[in-house]
Amino acid sequence: MKNFVCLWFVLGFVDQSLCEDPVTITAEPGQNVTLTCRSHRNSIVTAVRLTRDNLDPQYVFLYRDEQIDKELQNPQYLGRTELQSVPTSDGNVNLTIKNVTEKDSGKYECRVKTEIKSNTRRKRSDFENTIIQLHVAAGPQGNQNGGNQDGLGVSRSPVVLMVALAAVVSVIVAMVIKTVIRRKKIKTLSASFPEDAEKPPLI
């Protein structure tokens, strides 16, 4: 099927991006991810459209008429997207998604419209599509606190808990033994010096 689509591209009926494998990006929650979109070198970027599958509204980012269109942008991405470069000399247009989460995983399509000067001094418009597969997953630690720590950074591993419990038990046992020995000493002194011996005889 892909070869058939690419044949149509050669004939000029479909976009080149359909024949290429998507760019795969893997990130962890909380990171900023830069998506690089292709465009013609030394051209003027007039519009940038970033969409994602199964998203309504579908626009992750939309730039046109020399400004960012926030009215059509999906609320999930409001305040989290940034266009790093519009004038492009190397043909790359970089879009950043800030503080990504697992909900941001999916297949993105970036479409860039540029104006190219022709030999007749007339500008012609051209489009470039880039397919990007973004996968956001939690790291091996499981969370930002390291998985085995609470919010204060105190380790909660079983070994540490057992050592702490043993230390507490040892302190309690030592206090009990000290109390028993002290009581025995008091009883011994009381037996050696009875109260009647301390009182003077009555005349």
Residue frames relative to the residue before (quaternion, step in Angstrom):
aa qw qx qy qz dx dy dz
M 1.0000 0.0000 0.0000 0.0000 0.00 0.00 0.00
K 0.6578 0.5102 -0.3135 0.4568 3.58 0.94 -0.87
N 0.6426 0.5202 -0.3271 0.4577 3.58 0.99 -0.81
F 0.6259 0.5358 -0.3343 0.4576 3.55 1.08 -0.72
V 0.6489 0.5110 -0.3122 0.4694 3.59 0.99 -0.87
C 0.6616 0.5110 -0.3041 0.4568 3.57 0.96 -0.89
L 0.5987 0.5480 -0.3610 0.4593 3.56 1.11 -0.62
W 0.6477 0.5017 -0.3117 0.4813 3.55 1.02 -0.76
F 0.5995 0.5453 -0.3618 0.4608 3.59 1.13 -0.61
V 0.6360 0.5271 -0.3316 0.4558 3.57 0.96 -0.85
L 0.6845 0.4662 -0.2770 0.4872 3.54 1.08 -0.73
G 0.5438 -0.6713 0.3654 0.3465 3.56 1.31 -0.12
F 0.5453 0.6550 -0.3861 0.3529 3.58 1.21 0.35
V 0.7757 0.2485 -0.1468 0.5612 3.63 1.16 -0.39
D 0.6116 -0.5710 0.4160 0.3561 3.52 -1.34 0.35
Q 0.5813 -0.6132 0.4174 0.3345 3.58 -1.08 0.74
S 0.6135 0.5942 -0.3578 0.3776 3.61 1.03 -0.75
L 0.5960 0.5770 -0.3622 0.4251 3.60 1.18 -0.50
C 0.6841 0.4780 -0.2822 0.4731 3.58 1.21 -0.41
E 0.6794 0.4850 -0.2812 0.4734 3.56 1.24 -0.27
D 0.5254 -0.6151 0.4826 0.3358 3.56 -1.19 0.58
P 0.5213 -0.6502 0.4433 0.3301 3.60 -1.00 0.73
V 0.4843 -0.6259 0.5217 0.3187 3.55 -1.21 0.54
T 0.2107 -0.7986 0.5558 0.0947 3.58 -0.73 1.07
I 0.0343 -0.7838 0.6197 -0.0212 3.55 -0.87 1.04
T 0.1237 -0.7817 0.6098 0.0430 3.56 -0.90 1.01
A 0.0421 0.8035 -0.5888 0.0768 3.57 -0.84 1.00
E 0.3884 -0.6858 0.5620 0.2510 3.53 -1.35 0.26
P 0.6368 -0.5408 0.3704 0.4060 3.60 -1.11 0.56
G 0.7609 0.3585 -0.2821 0.4614 3.54 -1.01 0.89
Q 0.6065 0.5645 -0.3582 0.4302 3.58 1.23 -0.30
N 0.3947 -0.6532 0.5821 0.2806 3.54 -1.36 0.31
V 0.1507 -0.8094 0.5664 0.0362 3.56 -0.72 1.09
T 0.2094 -0.7736 0.5890 0.1039 3.57 -0.92 0.98
L 0.1668 -0.7674 0.6157 0.0649 3.54 -0.81 1.10
T 0.2070 -0.7937 0.5648 0.0900 3.56 -0.72 1.11
C 0.1396 -0.7960 0.5876 0.0395 3.54 -0.68 1.16
R 0.4225 -0.7121 0.5035 0.2467 3.57 -1.01 0.81
S 0.0980 0.7535 -0.6493 0.0330 3.51 -1.28 0.57
H 0.6453 -0.5106 0.3804 0.4222 3.58 -1.25 0.09
R 0.5076 -0.6535 0.4721 0.3039 3.54 -1.05 0.78
N 0.8507 0.1229 -0.1133 0.4984 3.52 -1.27 0.67
S 0.4906 0.6347 -0.4430 0.4002 3.53 0.97 0.91
I 0.4717 -0.6466 0.5182 0.3015 3.55 -1.31 0.23
V 0.2858 -0.7632 0.5586 0.1545 3.56 -0.64 1.15
T 0.1286 -0.8210 0.5549 0.0388 3.56 -0.65 1.11
A 0.8045 0.0207 -0.0070 0.5935 3.60 1.18 -0.42
V 0.0544 -0.7610 0.6462 0.0191 3.54 -1.17 0.78
R 0.0142 -0.8038 0.5937 -0.0350 3.55 -0.75 1.08
L 0.0422 -0.7875 0.6149 -0.0058 3.58 -0.74 1.10
T 0.0075 0.8004 -0.5973 0.0510 3.56 -0.67 1.15
R 0.2057 -0.7697 0.5924 0.1198 3.55 -1.30 0.33
D 0.5570 -0.6148 0.4441 0.3386 3.55 -1.07 0.75
N 0.8515 0.1475 -0.1197 0.4888 3.55 -1.24 0.63
L 0.5343 0.5879 -0.4221 0.4368 3.58 0.99 0.85
D 0.0176 0.8010 -0.5962 0.0518 3.56 -0.87 0.97
P 0.4143 -0.2928 -0.8113 0.2905 1.59 -1.01 2.31
Q 0.5652 -0.6744 0.3823 0.2820 3.55 -1.09 0.76
Y 0.6163 0.5938 -0.3498 0.3811 3.60 1.18 -0.46
V 0.2484 -0.7407 0.6123 0.1214 3.54 -0.76 1.14
F 0.7730 -0.0802 0.0890 0.6230 3.55 1.08 -0.84
L 0.0100 0.7933 -0.6081 0.0292 3.54 -1.07 0.81
Y 0.0062 -0.7825 0.6206 -0.0497 3.54 -0.76 1.17
R 0.2479 0.7429 -0.5899 0.1968 3.54 -0.81 1.04
D 0.8089 0.2119 -0.1938 0.5130 3.55 -1.24 0.54
E 0.6313 -0.5892 0.3032 0.4030 3.55 1.09 0.89
Q 0.7261 0.3305 -0.2657 0.5412 3.59 1.10 0.64
I 0.5198 -0.6270 0.4890 0.3124 3.53 -1.31 0.44
D 0.2788 -0.7596 0.5700 0.1425 3.55 -0.85 1.05
K 0.1236 -0.8293 0.5438 0.0358 3.60 -0.24 1.28
E 0.5410 0.6408 -0.4022 0.3673 3.59 1.19 -0.34
L 0.7451 0.3711 -0.2123 0.5119 3.58 1.06 -0.73
Q 0.5083 0.6654 -0.4149 0.3561 3.60 1.27 -0.10
N 0.5245 -0.6322 0.4715 0.3208 3.56 -1.04 0.81
P 0.5395 -0.6599 0.4105 0.3241 3.64 -0.82 0.94
Q 0.5702 0.6102 -0.3773 0.4002 3.59 1.15 -0.56
Y 0.7697 0.3581 -0.1753 0.4987 3.60 1.11 -0.65
L 0.4038 0.7209 -0.4794 0.2957 3.60 1.22 0.08
G 0.8294 0.1664 -0.1514 0.5114 3.57 -0.80 1.03
R 0.6852 0.4800 -0.2783 0.4718 3.59 1.27 0.01
T 0.6772 0.4571 -0.2935 0.4963 3.60 1.25 0.02
E 0.0263 -0.7964 0.6040 -0.0153 3.54 -1.13 0.70
L 0.2774 -0.7329 0.6014 0.1559 3.54 -0.96 0.95
Q 0.2763 -0.8201 0.4829 0.1336 3.57 -0.35 1.28
S 0.8194 0.0125 0.0319 0.5722 3.58 0.97 -0.75
V 0.1717 -0.7772 0.5980 0.0941 3.54 -0.91 0.97
P 0.6816 0.3788 -0.2942 0.5526 3.65 0.80 -0.82
T 0.0479 -0.8294 0.5562 -0.0196 3.57 -0.60 1.09
S 0.1766 -0.7839 0.5896 0.0817 3.55 -0.90 1.01
D 0.7363 0.3931 -0.2239 0.5032 3.57 1.15 -0.61
G 0.5738 -0.6222 0.3714 0.3817 3.58 1.26 0.03
N 0.6282 0.5256 -0.3386 0.4632 3.59 1.27 0.11
V 0.0988 -0.7532 0.6488 0.0450 3.52 -1.01 0.94
N 0.1854 -0.8271 0.5278 0.0545 3.57 -0.53 1.24
L 0.0802 -0.7715 0.6311 0.0042 3.52 -0.92 1.08
T 0.1721 -0.8005 0.5691 0.0758 3.59 -0.85 0.96
I 0.1549 -0.7342 0.6543 0.0941 3.55 -1.07 0.89
K 0.2561 -0.8087 0.5174 0.1125 3.57 -0.56 1.18
N 0.8675 0.0958 -0.0678 0.4835 3.51 -1.29 0.63
V 0.0318 0.8492 -0.5247 0.0492 3.56 0.72 1.09
T 0.1702 -0.7514 0.6293 0.1020 3.53 -1.27 0.54
E 0.6956 -0.4588 0.3365 0.4387 3.57 -1.28 0.11
K 0.5926 0.5770 -0.3619 0.4300 3.60 1.18 -0.50
D 0.6284 0.5481 -0.3349 0.4388 3.61 1.22 -0.38
S 0.4662 0.6772 -0.4539 0.3435 3.60 1.22 -0.10
G 0.4325 0.6920 -0.5051 0.2811 3.55 -1.03 0.78
K 0.5764 -0.5741 0.4642 0.3504 3.50 -1.38 -0.10
Y 0.1345 -0.8087 0.5721 0.0251 3.55 -0.61 1.19
E 0.1382 -0.7550 0.6335 0.0983 3.53 -1.21 0.61
C 0.1178 -0.7908 0.5999 0.0284 3.55 -0.71 1.14
R 0.0586 -0.8027 0.5933 -0.0178 3.55 -0.70 1.14
V 0.0918 -0.8089 0.5807 -0.0029 3.56 -0.65 1.16
K 0.1747 -0.7664 0.6126 0.0831 3.54 -0.93 1.00
T 0.0278 -0.8080 0.5881 -0.0240 3.57 -0.82 1.00
E 0.3198 -0.7043 0.5953 0.2175 3.51 -1.34 0.35
I 0.1017 -0.8005 0.5907 0.0027 3.55 -0.80 1.07
K 0.3971 -0.7091 0.5322 0.2371 3.53 -0.93 0.92
S 0.2480 -0.7724 0.5704 0.1288 3.56 -0.89 0.91
N 0.6934 -0.4762 0.3410 0.4197 3.56 -1.29 0.12
T 0.6661 0.4932 -0.2948 0.4756 3.55 1.21 -0.43
R 0.5056 -0.6741 0.3850 0.3764 3.58 1.39 0.23
R 0.5590 0.5580 -0.4092 0.4568 3.55 1.22 0.27
K 0.4000 -0.7156 0.5201 0.2395 3.56 -1.02 0.79
R 0.1129 -0.7747 0.6188 0.0647 3.50 -1.07 0.78
S 0.4208 -0.7125 0.5114 0.2321 3.56 -1.08 0.74
D 0.0418 -0.7837 0.6197 0.0060 3.52 -1.12 0.75
F 0.2238 -0.7780 0.5772 0.1069 3.56 -1.15 0.68
E 0.0627 -0.7676 0.6370 0.0344 3.56 -1.15 0.75
N 0.1701 -0.7871 0.5885 0.0731 3.56 -0.91 0.96
T 0.0583 -0.7700 0.6346 0.0313 3.56 -1.11 0.76
I 0.2129 -0.7664 0.5968 0.1052 3.57 -0.86 1.03
I 0.0264 -0.8036 0.5931 -0.0413 3.59 -0.78 1.09
Q 0.1882 -0.7633 0.6111 0.0923 3.55 -0.91 1.01
L 0.0929 -0.8096 0.5795 0.0103 3.58 -0.51 1.22
H 0.0507 -0.7857 0.6165 -0.0073 3.54 -0.89 1.04
V 0.0523 -0.7935 0.6061 -0.0162 3.56 -0.59 1.21
A 0.1188 0.7905 -0.5866 0.1303 3.57 -0.65 1.14
A 0.5754 -0.5948 0.4372 0.3520 3.54 -1.17 0.63
G 0.5356 -0.6400 0.4582 0.3059 3.56 -1.15 0.71
P 0.7210 -0.4561 0.3017 0.4256 3.61 -1.30 0.12
Q 0.6303 0.5467 -0.3500 0.4258 3.61 1.14 -0.47
G 0.4975 -0.7013 0.3994 0.3181 3.57 1.21 -0.30
N 0.7951 -0.1011 0.0534 0.5956 3.60 1.07 -0.61
Q 0.6888 -0.5135 0.3293 0.3916 3.53 -1.29 0.24
N 0.6557 0.5100 -0.3194 0.4561 3.62 1.19 -0.36
G 0.6368 -0.5648 0.3300 0.4082 3.57 1.25 0.19
G 0.5523 -0.6573 0.3817 0.3423 3.61 1.23 0.10
N 0.8076 0.2140 -0.1006 0.5403 3.62 0.87 -0.90
Q 0.6391 0.4858 -0.3315 0.4956 3.55 1.20 0.50
D 0.4076 -0.6803 0.5431 0.2758 3.52 -1.21 0.54
G 0.7637 -0.3906 0.2457 0.4514 3.58 -1.27 -0.10
L 0.6808 0.4715 -0.2934 0.4776 3.60 1.17 -0.43
G 0.5515 -0.6346 0.3905 0.3749 3.57 1.23 0.03
V 0.4694 0.6673 -0.4496 0.3636 3.59 1.24 0.33
S 0.4400 -0.7135 0.4799 0.2589 3.54 -0.75 1.04
R 0.1705 -0.7905 0.5833 0.0761 3.54 -1.07 0.82
S 0.2890 0.7749 -0.5174 0.2197 3.59 1.11 0.53
P 0.6140 -0.5853 0.3769 0.3719 3.65 -1.04 0.67
V 0.6360 0.5411 -0.3482 0.4261 3.62 0.92 -0.78
V 0.6706 0.4915 -0.3002 0.4675 3.57 0.90 -0.93
L 0.6438 0.5218 -0.3259 0.4550 3.60 0.98 -0.79
M 0.6518 0.5113 -0.3173 0.4616 3.59 0.99 -0.79
V 0.6485 0.5115 -0.3199 0.4642 3.58 0.97 -0.82
A 0.6562 0.5091 -0.3094 0.4632 3.57 0.96 -0.85
L 0.6495 0.5154 -0.3109 0.4647 3.59 1.00 -0.84
A 0.6474 0.5174 -0.3177 0.4606 3.57 0.97 -0.82
A 0.6386 0.5267 -0.3236 0.4583 3.57 1.02 -0.79
V 0.6490 0.5104 -0.3159 0.4674 3.60 0.98 -0.84
V 0.6526 0.5114 -0.3117 0.4641 3.61 0.95 -0.88
S 0.6413 0.5311 -0.3249 0.4484 3.59 0.98 -0.82
V 0.6469 0.5150 -0.3165 0.4649 3.58 0.98 -0.84
I 0.6597 0.5074 -0.3107 0.4591 3.60 0.93 -0.89
V 0.6499 0.5107 -0.3152 0.4663 3.60 0.95 -0.89
A 0.6535 0.5168 -0.3187 0.4520 3.61 0.92 -0.85
M 0.6511 0.5074 -0.3166 0.4673 3.59 1.01 -0.80
V 0.6416 0.5174 -0.3265 0.4626 3.62 1.00 -0.80
I 0.6590 0.5045 -0.3111 0.4631 3.60 0.92 -0.91
K 0.6475 0.5230 -0.3165 0.4550 3.59 0.95 -0.85
T 0.6496 0.5155 -0.3101 0.4649 3.59 1.01 -0.84
V 0.6531 0.5146 -0.3137 0.4584 3.63 0.95 -0.87
I 0.6610 0.5023 -0.3107 0.4628 3.60 0.92 -0.90
R 0.6498 0.5234 -0.3219 0.4475 3.58 0.95 -0.82
R 0.6513 0.5114 -0.3156 0.4634 3.60 0.99 -0.81
K 0.6352 0.5308 -0.3295 0.4541 3.59 1.02 -0.76
K 0.6402 0.5236 -0.3209 0.4615 3.59 1.03 -0.81
I 0.6456 0.5187 -0.3230 0.4581 3.58 0.99 -0.82
K 0.6549 0.5058 -0.3165 0.4638 3.61 0.96 -0.82
T 0.6432 0.5263 -0.3289 0.4485 3.61 1.00 -0.80
L 0.6603 0.4988 -0.3031 0.4726 3.60 0.95 -0.85
S 0.6380 0.5259 -0.3286 0.4566 3.57 1.02 -0.73
A 0.6588 0.5033 -0.3102 0.4652 3.61 1.02 -0.72
S 0.6733 0.5018 -0.3001 0.4526 3.63 1.03 -0.68
F 0.7832 0.1961 -0.0969 0.5820 3.58 1.10 -0.66
P 0.1305 -0.8148 0.5610 0.0656 3.58 0.15 1.26
E 0.6143 -0.5835 0.3928 0.3576 3.54 -1.16 0.61
D 0.6349 0.5535 -0.3389 0.4192 3.63 1.00 -0.73
A 0.6383 0.5370 -0.3358 0.4375 3.56 1.11 -0.63
E 0.6519 0.5255 -0.3190 0.4440 3.58 1.11 -0.51
K 0.6440 0.5268 -0.3274 0.4479 3.64 1.18 -0.51
P 0.4533 -0.6811 0.4945 0.2934 3.65 -0.94 0.77
P 0.5473 -0.6231 0.4279 0.3594 3.63 -1.00 0.66
L 0.4544 -0.6762 0.5119 0.2725 3.55 -1.10 0.72
I 0.2555 -0.7569 0.5816 0.1535 3.70 -0.96 0.82
